[in-house]
């Protein structure tokens, strides 16, 4: 359900920036989302479609780019992409800790008319 609030903030940001640019229509919004952010693309799209009705962003295409989570092994220092299951280091089997990569959520760019 946190996607509702996230989408609300996203729409506000997009409308503010499009307004500053003197745009009359937002046609595309490129979003970067880290795999650890727990944000679900389909939920963002659904809420955006509902919330943007009657605004210059209505009908804008959302493009999602996912950033894989990266971990660093506490034992051997290996930096690696999170495996499909677990957090174990692929080199030594040690416990990996999140590096911060994979928590992103931001607007990369947007196209306006």
Secondary structure, DSSP 8 states (H G I E B T S, - for coil): -HHHHHHHHHHHHHHHHHHHTT-S-EEEEEEEEEGGG---HHHHHHHHHHHTTTSTTTT-EEEEEEE--EEEETTT--EEE--SSS-B-TTT--BEEE-STT--EEEEEEEE-
